[in-house]
Amino acid sequence: MASQIMFDSVTPSNVEGNTNEQTSYSYNLLRVGDSDQPVTVNWQVIGTGDSPVTADDFVGGALPSGQATFAVGQTLPANFSFDVMGDSVVEATEQFLVSLHLAPNSPAGTTLLTPLSSGTVRNDDDDVPEPVVISIAPQSLPEGDAGSNNPFTFTVTRSGDTSEEVTVN
């Protein structure tokens, strides 16, 4: 079986911080299947939603991008991170996607099981609480051999105002 790459753990929602403060977003990738060749994954941040992030929201004044590489034999984790630059401007909470793309020299048959992950930069510059946002993301796994049981796992994420208990059915 060829390599399959997927998001593992992320920090999808953080407050932006105050002027001159930096807030880090970290992402881990997993590899399942063959690990006999190195695999490089290109990643980039893209603004999305009603209030998309812009280059000005990030350290360096550009939408972050880069590479994560799995060495021969490495299955977990390949990780990367980037920083949001805080400010004191009252603004909407902003959304982004992290998009994965296989590098041109990737081994034949390598696929991305989860090529996108969402993220949120929460405004912390006013006293109005952010709405509670619940999101659910499946973790894709290979089907497996006949007779094997691979449980489906879902990651439920809560962002926004976390000052009170919330129940989700």
MARGU-776126 format. One record per residue: residue number from 1; y, x, z of N, C-alpha, C in turn. Coordinates in Angstrom, 1 decimal. Example, Ala and Ser with C-alpha at 12.3 -4.5 7.8 and 13.67 -1.06 7.14 Angstrom:
! residues 2
+-----+--------+--------+--------+--------+--------+--------+--------+--------+--------+
|   n |    n_Y |    n_X |    n_Z |   ca_Y |   ca_X |   ca_Z |    c_Y |    c_X |    c_Z |
+-----+--------+--------+--------+--------+--------+--------+--------+--------+--------+
|   1 |   -5.7 |   13.2 |    7.8 |   -4.5 |   12.3 |    7.8 |   -3.3 |   13.2 |    7.8 |
|   2 |   -2.2 |   12.8 |    7.1 |   -1.1 |   13.7 |    7.1 |    0.0 |   12.9 |    7.9 |
+-----+--------+--------+--------+--------+--------+--------+--------+--------+--------+
This chain:
! residues 169
+-----+--------+--------+--------+--------+--------+--------+--------+--------+--------+
|   n |    n_Y |    n_X |    n_Z |   ca_Y |   ca_X |   ca_Z |    c_Y |    c_X |    c_Z |
+-----+--------+--------+--------+--------+--------+--------+--------+--------+--------+
|   1 |   -1.2 |    0.8 |    0.0 |    0.0 |    0.0 |    0.0 |    1.2 |    0.9 |    0.0 |
|   2 |    2.2 |    0.6 |   -0.8 |    3.4 |    1.3 |   -0.9 |    4.3 |    1.1 |    0.3 |
|   3 |    5.3 |    1.8 |    0.5 |    6.2 |    1.7 |    1.7 |    7.0 |    0.4 |    1.6 |
|   4 |    7.2 |   -0.2 |    2.7 |    8.1 |   -1.4 |    2.8 |    9.1 |   -1.1 |    3.9 |
|   5 |   10.4 |   -1.3 |    3.7 |   11.4 |   -1.0 |    4.6 |   12.1 |   -2.3 |    5.1 |
|   6 |   12.4 |   -2.4 |    6.4 |   13.0 |   -3.6 |    7.0 |   13.9 |   -3.2 |    8.2 |
|   7 |   14.9 |   -4.0 |    8.4 |   15.7 |   -3.9 |    9.6 |   14.8 |   -4.1 |   10.8 |
|   8 |   15.0 |   -3.3 |   11.9 |   14.3 |   -3.4 |   13.1 |   15.3 |   -4.0 |   14.2 |
|   9 |   16.1 |   -3.1 |   14.8 |   17.0 |   -3.6 |   15.8 |   18.4 |   -3.3 |   15.3 |
|  10 |   19.3 |   -4.2 |   15.7 |   20.7 |   -4.1 |   15.3 |   21.6 |   -4.5 |   16.4 |
|  11 |   22.9 |   -4.1 |   16.3 |   23.9 |   -4.6 |   17.2 |   24.9 |   -5.5 |   16.4 |
|  12 |   24.5 |   -6.7 |   16.1 |   25.2 |   -7.5 |   15.1 |   26.5 |   -8.1 |   15.5 |
|  13 |   26.8 |   -8.1 |   16.8 |   28.1 |   -8.7 |   17.3 |   28.7 |   -7.9 |   18.4 |
|  14 |   29.9 |   -7.4 |   18.3 |   30.6 |   -6.7 |   19.3 |   32.1 |   -7.1 |   19.3 |
|  15 |   32.7 |   -6.9 |   20.4 |   34.2 |   -7.1 |   20.4 |   34.8 |   -5.9 |   19.8 |
|  16 |   35.9 |   -6.1 |   19.1 |   36.6 |   -5.0 |   18.4 |   37.2 |   -3.9 |   19.3 |
|  17 |   37.6 |   -4.3 |   20.5 |   38.3 |   -3.3 |   21.3 |   39.8 |   -3.3 |   21.1 |
|  18 |   40.5 |   -2.5 |   21.9 |   41.9 |   -2.5 |   21.9 |   42.4 |   -1.3 |   21.0 |
|  19 |   43.7 |   -1.3 |   20.8 |   44.3 |   -0.2 |   19.9 |   43.7 |    1.1 |   20.2 |
|  20 |   43.3 |    1.9 |   19.2 |   42.8 |    3.2 |   19.3 |   41.4 |    3.3 |   20.0 |
|  21 |   40.7 |    2.2 |   20.3 |   39.4 |    2.2 |   20.8 |   38.4 |    2.0 |   19.6 |
|  22 |   37.3 |    2.7 |   19.7 |   36.3 |    2.5 |   18.6 |   35.0 |    1.8 |   19.2 |
|  23 |   34.5 |    0.9 |   18.4 |   33.3 |    0.2 |   18.9 |   32.2 |    0.5 |   17.8 |
|  24 |   31.0 |    0.9 |   18.3 |   30.0 |    1.3 |   17.4 |   29.0 |    0.2 |   17.1 |
|  25 |   28.5 |    0.1 |   15.9 |   27.5 |   -0.8 |   15.5 |   26.3 |    0.1 |   15.0 |
|  26 |   25.1 |   -0.2 |   15.6 |   23.9 |    0.7 |   15.3 |   22.8 |   -0.2 |   14.6 |
|  27 |   22.2 |    0.4 |   13.7 |   21.1 |   -0.3 |   12.9 |   19.9 |    0.7 |   12.9 |
|  28 |   18.7 |    0.1 |   13.1 |   17.4 |    0.8 |   13.0 |   16.6 |    0.2 |   11.9 |
|  29 |   16.0 |    1.0 |   11.1 |   15.1 |    0.6 |   10.0 |   13.7 |    1.0 |   10.3 |
|  30 |   12.7 |    0.2 |   10.0 |   11.3 |    0.5 |   10.1 |   10.7 |    0.7 |    8.7 |
|  31 |    9.6 |    1.5 |    8.7 |    8.8 |    1.6 |    7.4 |    7.4 |    1.2 |    7.8 |
|  32 |    6.8 |    0.3 |    7.0 |    5.4 |    0.0 |    7.1 |    4.7 |    0.5 |    5.8 |
|  33 |    3.4 |    0.7 |    5.8 |    2.7 |    1.1 |    4.6 |    2.7 |    2.7 |    4.5 |
|  34 |    2.6 |    3.1 |    3.3 |    2.5 |    4.6 |    3.0 |    3.7 |    5.3 |    3.6 |
|  35 |    3.4 |    6.5 |    4.2 |    4.4 |    7.3 |    4.7 |    4.2 |    8.8 |    4.2 |
|  36 |    3.5 |    8.9 |    3.1 |    3.2 |   10.2 |    2.6 |    4.3 |   10.9 |    1.8 |
|  37 |    5.4 |   10.1 |    1.6 |    6.5 |   10.7 |    0.8 |    7.8 |   10.3 |    1.6 |
|  38 |    8.9 |   11.1 |    1.4 |   10.1 |   10.7 |    2.0 |   10.7 |    9.5 |    1.3 |
|  39 |   11.5 |    8.7 |    2.0 |   12.2 |    7.5 |    1.4 |   13.6 |    7.5 |    1.9 |
|  40 |   14.6 |    7.4 |    1.0 |   16.0 |    7.3 |    1.4 |   16.5 |    6.0 |    1.0 |
|  41 |   17.2 |    5.4 |    1.9 |   17.8 |    4.0 |    1.8 |   19.3 |    4.2 |    1.8 |
|  42 |   20.0 |    3.7 |    0.8 |   21.5 |    3.6 |    0.8 |   21.9 |    2.4 |    1.5 |
|  43 |   22.9 |    2.4 |    2.3 |   23.4 |    1.2 |    3.0 |   25.0 |    1.1 |    2.8 |
|  44 |   25.5 |   -0.1 |    2.8 |   26.9 |   -0.3 |    2.7 |   27.3 |   -1.6 |    3.4 |
|  45 |   28.5 |   -1.6 |    4.0 |   29.0 |   -2.8 |    4.7 |   29.9 |   -3.6 |    3.6 |
|  46 |   29.7 |   -4.9 |    3.6 |   30.4 |   -5.8 |    2.7 |   31.0 |   -6.9 |    3.5 |
|  47 |   32.2 |   -7.2 |    3.4 |   32.8 |   -8.4 |    4.0 |   32.3 |   -9.7 |    3.5 |
|  48 |   32.1 |  -10.7 |    4.4 |   31.5 |  -11.9 |    4.0 |   32.1 |  -13.1 |    4.8 |
|  49 |   31.9 |  -14.3 |    4.4 |   32.3 |  -15.5 |    5.2 |   33.7 |  -15.8 |    5.1 |
|  50 |   34.2 |  -16.8 |    5.9 |   35.5 |  -17.3 |    5.9 |   36.6 |  -16.2 |    6.3 |
|  51 |   36.1 |  -15.3 |    7.2 |   37.0 |  -14.2 |    7.6 |   36.3 |  -12.9 |    7.5 |
|  52 |   36.2 |  -12.4 |    6.3 |   35.5 |  -11.1 |    6.0 |   36.2 |   -9.9 |    6.6 |
|  53 |   35.4 |   -8.9 |    7.0 |   36.0 |   -7.6 |    7.4 |   36.7 |   -7.0 |    6.2 |
|  54 |   37.7 |   -6.1 |    6.5 |   38.3 |   -5.3 |    5.4 |   38.2 |   -3.9 |    5.8 |
|  55 |   38.5 |   -3.0 |    4.9 |   38.5 |   -1.6 |    5.1 |   39.3 |   -1.2 |    6.3 |
|  56 |   40.4 |   -1.9 |    6.6 |   41.3 |   -1.6 |    7.7 |   40.6 |   -1.8 |    9.1 |
|  57 |   39.5 |   -2.5 |    9.1 |   38.8 |   -2.8 |   10.4 |   38.0 |   -1.6 |   10.8 |
|  58 |   37.8 |   -0.6 |   10.0 |   36.9 |    0.5 |   10.3 |   37.6 |    1.8 |   10.5 |
|  59 |   36.9 |    2.7 |   11.3 |   37.4 |    4.0 |   11.5 |   37.4 |    4.7 |   10.1 |
|  60 |   38.4 |    5.4 |    9.7 |   38.5 |    6.0 |    8.4 |   39.2 |    5.1 |    7.3 |
|  61 |   39.4 |    3.8 |    7.6 |   40.1 |    3.0 |    6.7 |   39.3 |    2.6 |    5.4 |
|  62 |   38.0 |    2.7 |    5.5 |   37.1 |    2.3 |    4.4 |   35.9 |    1.5 |    4.9 |
|  63 |   35.4 |    0.7 |    4.0 |   34.2 |    0.0 |    4.4 |   33.0 |    1.0 |    4.5 |
|  64 |   32.3 |    1.1 |    5.6 |   31.3 |    2.1 |    5.8 |   30.2 |    2.0 |    4.8 |
|  65 |   29.6 |    3.2 |    4.5 |   28.4 |    3.3 |    3.7 |   27.8 |    4.6 |    4.0 |
|  66 |   26.5 |    4.8 |    3.6 |   25.8 |    6.0 |    3.8 |   24.3 |    5.9 |    3.5 |
|  67 |   23.5 |    6.8 |    4.1 |   22.1 |    6.9 |    3.8 |   21.3 |    7.0 |    5.1 |
|  68 |   20.1 |    6.4 |    5.1 |   19.1 |    6.6 |    6.1 |   17.9 |    7.1 |    5.5 |
|  69 |   17.3 |    8.2 |    6.0 |   16.1 |    8.8 |    5.4 |   14.9 |    8.8 |    6.3 |
|  70 |   13.7 |    8.4 |    5.7 |   12.5 |    8.5 |    6.4 |   11.8 |    9.8 |    5.9 |
|  71 |   11.5 |   10.7 |    6.8 |   10.8 |   11.9 |    6.5 |    9.3 |   11.6 |    6.2 |
|  72 |    8.6 |   12.5 |    5.6 |    7.1 |   12.3 |    5.4 |    6.5 |   12.1 |    6.8 |
|  73 |    5.7 |   11.0 |    6.9 |    5.0 |   10.6 |    8.1 |    5.8 |    9.8 |    9.1 |
|  74 |    7.1 |    9.7 |    8.8 |    8.0 |    8.9 |    9.7 |    7.9 |    7.4 |    9.4 |
|  75 |    7.6 |    6.6 |   10.4 |    7.6 |    5.1 |   10.1 |    8.7 |    4.4 |   10.9 |
|  76 |    9.2 |    5.0 |   12.0 |   10.3 |    4.4 |   12.8 |   10.9 |    5.4 |   13.6 |
|  77 |   12.1 |    5.2 |   14.1 |   13.1 |    4.4 |   13.2 |   13.9 |    5.4 |   12.4 |
|  78 |   14.4 |    5.0 |   11.3 |   15.5 |    5.7 |   10.6 |   16.7 |    4.9 |   11.0 |
|  79 |   17.8 |    5.5 |   11.5 |   18.9 |    4.8 |   12.0 |   20.2 |    5.3 |   11.4 |
|  80 |   21.2 |    4.4 |   11.6 |   22.5 |    4.7 |   11.1 |   23.5 |    3.9 |   12.0 |
|  81 |   24.7 |    4.3 |   12.0 |   25.8 |    3.6 |   12.8 |   27.1 |    3.8 |   12.1 |
|  82 |   28.1 |    2.9 |   12.5 |   29.4 |    3.1 |   12.0 |   30.3 |    2.5 |   13.1 |
|  83 |   31.6 |    2.8 |   13.0 |   32.6 |    2.4 |   14.1 |   33.7 |    1.5 |   13.5 |
|  84 |   34.0 |    0.4 |   14.3 |   35.1 |   -0.5 |   14.1 |   36.3 |    0.1 |   14.9 |
|  85 |   37.4 |    0.0 |   14.3 |   38.7 |    0.5 |   15.0 |   39.3 |   -0.7 |   15.6 |
|  86 |   39.5 |   -0.7 |   17.0 |   40.2 |   -1.8 |   17.7 |   41.7 |   -1.9 |   17.4 |
|  87 |   42.2 |   -3.0 |   17.7 |   43.6 |   -3.2 |   17.6 |   44.1 |   -4.3 |   18.6 |
|  88 |   45.3 |   -4.7 |   18.6 |   45.8 |   -5.7 |   19.5 |   46.4 |   -6.9 |   18.7 |
|  89 |   45.9 |   -7.0 |   17.5 |   46.3 |   -8.1 |   16.6 |   45.4 |   -9.4 |   16.9 |
|  90 |   46.0 |  -10.5 |   17.2 |   45.2 |  -11.7 |   17.3 |   44.8 |  -12.2 |   15.9 |
|  91 |   43.5 |  -12.2 |   15.7 |   43.0 |  -12.5 |   14.4 |   41.7 |  -13.3 |   14.5 |
|  92 |   41.2 |  -13.8 |   13.5 |   39.9 |  -14.5 |   13.5 |   38.8 |  -13.5 |   13.7 |
|  93 |   37.7 |  -14.0 |   14.2 |   36.4 |  -13.2 |   14.3 |   36.0 |  -13.0 |   12.8 |
|  94 |   35.6 |  -11.7 |   12.5 |   35.3 |  -11.4 |   11.1 |   33.8 |  -11.1 |   10.9 |
|  95 |   33.4 |  -11.4 |    9.8 |   31.9 |  -11.2 |    9.4 |   31.7 |  -10.1 |    8.4 |
|  96 |   30.5 |   -9.6 |    8.4 |   30.1 |   -8.6 |    7.4 |   28.6 |   -8.7 |    7.2 |
|  97 |   28.2 |   -8.1 |    6.1 |   26.7 |   -7.9 |    5.8 |   26.5 |   -6.4 |    5.7 |
|  98 |   25.4 |   -5.9 |    6.1 |   24.9 |   -4.6 |    5.8 |   23.9 |   -4.7 |    4.7 |
|  99 |   24.1 |   -4.2 |    3.6 |   23.2 |   -4.3 |    2.4 |   22.5 |   -3.0 |    2.2 |
| 100 |   21.2 |   -3.1 |    2.0 |   20.3 |   -1.9 |    1.8 |   19.9 |   -1.8 |    0.3 |
| 101 |   19.9 |   -0.6 |   -0.2 |   19.4 |   -0.4 |   -1.6 |   18.6 |    0.9 |   -1.6 |
| 102 |   17.5 |    0.9 |   -2.3 |   16.6 |    2.1 |   -2.3 |   17.3 |    3.1 |   -3.2 |
| 103 |   17.3 |    4.4 |   -2.7 |   17.8 |    5.5 |   -3.5 |   17.0 |    5.6 |   -4.8 |
| 104 |   17.7 |    6.1 |   -5.9 |   17.0 |    6.3 |   -7.2 |   15.7 |    7.1 |   -7.1 |
| 105 |   15.6 |    8.0 |   -6.2 |   14.4 |    8.9 |   -6.2 |   13.3 |    8.3 |   -5.3 |
| 106 |   13.4 |    7.0 |   -4.9 |   12.4 |    6.4 |   -4.0 |   11.0 |    6.4 |   -4.7 |
| 107 |    9.9 |    6.6 |   -3.9 |    8.6 |    6.5 |   -4.4 |    8.3 |    5.2 |   -5.1 |
| 108 |    7.6 |    5.2 |   -6.2 |    7.2 |    4.0 |   -6.9 |    6.6 |    3.0 |   -6.0 |
| 109 |    6.9 |    1.7 |   -6.1 |    6.4 |    0.6 |   -5.3 |    7.0 |    0.4 |   -4.0 |
| 110 |    8.0 |    1.2 |   -3.6 |    8.7 |    1.0 |   -2.3 |    9.6 |   -0.2 |   -2.5 |
| 111 |    9.5 |   -1.1 |   -1.4 |   10.3 |   -2.3 |   -1.5 |   11.1 |   -2.5 |   -0.2 |
| 112 |   12.1 |   -3.3 |   -0.2 |   12.9 |   -3.7 |    0.9 |   12.5 |   -5.1 |    1.4 |
| 113 |   11.9 |   -5.2 |    2.6 |   11.5 |   -6.5 |    3.1 |   12.7 |   -7.3 |    3.6 |
| 114 |   13.7 |   -6.6 |    4.2 |   14.9 |   -7.3 |    4.6 |   16.1 |   -6.5 |    4.1 |
| 115 |   16.6 |   -6.8 |    3.0 |   17.7 |   -6.0 |    2.4 |   19.1 |   -6.3 |    3.0 |
| 116 |   19.2 |   -7.3 |    3.8 |   20.5 |   -7.7 |    4.3 |   20.4 |   -7.9 |    5.8 |
| 117 |   21.5 |   -7.6 |    6.5 |   21.6 |   -7.9 |    7.9 |   23.1 |   -8.3 |    8.2 |
| 118 |   23.3 |   -9.4 |    9.0 |   24.7 |   -9.8 |    9.2 |   25.3 |   -9.2 |   10.4 |
| 119 |   26.6 |   -9.2 |   10.5 |   27.3 |   -8.6 |   11.7 |   28.6 |   -9.3 |   11.9 |
| 120 |   29.1 |   -9.2 |   13.1 |   30.3 |   -9.9 |   13.5 |   31.2 |   -8.9 |   14.3 |
| 121 |   32.5 |   -8.9 |   14.0 |   33.5 |   -8.2 |   14.8 |   34.3 |   -9.3 |   15.5 |
| 122 |   34.0 |   -9.4 |   16.8 |   34.7 |  -10.5 |   17.6 |   36.1 |  -10.1 |   18.0 |
| 123 |   37.0 |  -11.0 |   17.8 |   38.4 |  -10.8 |   18.2 |   38.4 |  -10.8 |   19.8 |
| 124 |   39.1 |   -9.9 |   20.4 |   39.2 |   -9.9 |   21.8 |   40.7 |   -9.8 |   22.3 |
| 125 |   41.6 |  -10.3 |   21.4 |   43.0 |  -10.1 |   21.6 |   43.7 |  -11.4 |   22.0 |
| 126 |   42.9 |  -12.5 |   22.4 |   43.5 |  -13.7 |   22.9 |   42.6 |  -14.3 |   24.0 |
| 127 |   43.1 |  -15.3 |   24.6 |   42.4 |  -15.9 |   25.7 |   41.5 |  -17.1 |   25.3 |
| 128 |   41.5 |  -17.4 |   24.0 |   40.7 |  -18.5 |   23.6 |   39.3 |  -18.0 |   23.3 |
| 129 |   38.3 |  -18.7 |   24.0 |   36.9 |  -18.2 |   23.9 |   36.4 |  -18.4 |   22.4 |
| 130 |   35.6 |  -17.5 |   22.0 |   35.0 |  -17.7 |   20.7 |   33.9 |  -18.7 |   20.7 |
| 131 |   33.7 |  -19.5 |   19.7 |   32.6 |  -20.4 |   19.7 |   31.2 |  -19.7 |   19.8 |
| 132 |   30.3 |  -20.4 |   20.4 |   28.9 |  -19.8 |   20.5 |   28.3 |  -19.9 |   19.1 |
| 133 |   27.7 |  -18.8 |   18.6 |   27.0 |  -18.8 |   17.3 |   25.6 |  -18.4 |   17.6 |
| 134 |   24.6 |  -19.2 |   17.1 |   23.2 |  -18.9 |   17.3 |   22.7 |  -18.6 |   15.9 |
| 135 |   22.0 |  -17.5 |   15.7 |   21.4 |  -17.2 |   14.4 |   20.0 |  -16.8 |   14.6 |
| 136 |   19.1 |  -17.0 |   13.6 |   17.7 |  -16.7 |   13.6 |   17.4 |  -15.9 |   12.4 |
| 137 |   16.6 |  -14.8 |   12.6 |   16.2 |  -14.0 |   11.4 |   14.7 |  -13.7 |   11.5 |
| 138 |   13.9 |  -14.0 |   10.5 |   12.5 |  -13.6 |   10.5 |   12.3 |  -12.1 |   10.3 |
| 139 |   11.3 |  -11.6 |   10.9 |   10.9 |  -10.2 |   10.7 |    9.7 |  -10.3 |    9.8 |
| 140 |    9.8 |   -9.9 |    8.5 |    8.7 |  -10.0 |    7.6 |    7.7 |   -8.9 |    7.8 |
| 141 |    6.4 |   -9.3 |    7.7 |    5.3 |   -8.4 |    7.9 |    4.4 |   -8.6 |    6.7 |
| 142 |    3.6 |   -7.6 |    6.3 |    2.6 |   -7.8 |    5.3 |    1.6 |   -8.8 |    5.7 |
| 143 |    1.0 |   -9.5 |    4.8 |    0.0 |  -10.6 |    5.1 |   -1.2 |  -10.1 |    5.8 |
| 144 |   -1.7 |   -8.9 |    5.5 |   -2.8 |   -8.4 |    6.2 |   -4.1 |   -8.7 |    5.5 |
| 145 |   -5.2 |   -8.2 |    6.0 |   -6.5 |   -8.4 |    5.4 |   -7.1 |   -9.7 |    5.8 |
| 146 |   -8.1 |  -10.2 |    5.0 |   -8.8 |  -11.5 |    5.3 |   -9.3 |  -11.5 |    6.8 |
| 147 |   -9.0 |  -12.5 |    7.5 |   -9.5 |  -12.7 |    8.9 |   -8.6 |  -12.1 |    9.9 |
| 148 |   -7.5 |  -11.4 |    9.5 |   -6.6 |  -10.8 |   10.4 |   -5.5 |  -11.8 |   10.8 |
| 149 |   -5.0 |  -11.6 |   12.0 |   -3.9 |  -12.5 |   12.4 |   -2.6 |  -11.7 |   12.6 |
| 150 |   -1.6 |  -11.9 |   11.8 |   -0.3 |  -11.3 |   12.0 |    0.7 |  -12.3 |   12.5 |
| 151 |    1.1 |  -12.3 |   13.7 |    2.0 |  -13.3 |   14.2 |    3.4 |  -13.2 |   13.5 |
| 152 |    4.0 |  -14.3 |   13.3 |    5.4 |  -14.3 |   12.8 |    6.3 |  -14.1 |   14.0 |
| 153 |    7.2 |  -13.2 |   13.9 |    8.2 |  -13.0 |   14.9 |    9.6 |  -13.3 |   14.4 |
| 154 |   10.4 |  -13.9 |   15.2 |   11.7 |  -14.3 |   14.8 |   12.7 |  -13.7 |   15.8 |
| 155 |   13.8 |  -13.2 |   15.4 |   14.9 |  -12.7 |   16.3 |   16.0 |  -13.7 |   16.4 |
| 156 |   16.2 |  -14.2 |   17.6 |   17.3 |  -15.2 |   17.8 |   18.4 |  -14.4 |   18.5 |
| 157 |   19.6 |  -14.5 |   17.8 |   20.8 |  -13.8 |   18.3 |   21.9 |  -14.8 |   18.7 |
| 158 |   22.5 |  -14.5 |   19.8 |   23.6 |  -15.3 |   20.3 |   24.9 |  -14.5 |   20.3 |
| 159 |   26.0 |  -15.0 |   19.7 |   27.2 |  -14.3 |   19.8 |   28.3 |  -15.3 |   20.1 |
| 160 |   29.5 |  -14.8 |   20.3 |   30.7 |  -15.6 |   20.7 |   30.8 |  -15.6 |   22.2 |
| 161 |   31.2 |  -16.8 |   22.7 |   31.4 |  -16.9 |   24.1 |   30.0 |  -17.0 |   24.8 |
| 162 |   29.8 |  -16.0 |   25.7 |   28.5 |  -15.9 |   26.4 |   28.6 |  -16.2 |   27.9 |
| 163 |   29.7 |  -16.9 |   28.3 |   30.0 |  -17.1 |   29.7 |   29.2 |  -18.2 |   30.3 |
| 164 |   28.5 |  -19.0 |   29.5 |   27.8 |  -20.2 |   30.0 |   26.4 |  -20.2 |   29.3 |
| 165 |   25.4 |  -20.8 |   30.0 |   24.1 |  -21.0 |   29.5 |   24.1 |  -21.9 |   28.3 |
| 166 |   23.2 |  -21.6 |   27.3 |   23.1 |  -22.4 |   26.1 |   21.6 |  -22.6 |   25.8 |
| 167 |   21.2 |  -23.8 |   25.5 |   19.8 |  -24.1 |   25.2 |   19.7 |  -24.5 |   23.7 |
| 168 |   18.7 |  -23.9 |   23.0 |   18.5 |  -24.1 |   21.6 |   17.1 |  -24.6 |   21.4 |
| 169 |   17.0 |  -25.7 |   20.6 |   15.6 |  -26.3 |   20.3 |   15.3 |  -25.8 |   18.9 |
+-----+--------+--------+--------+--------+--------+--------+--------+--------+--------+
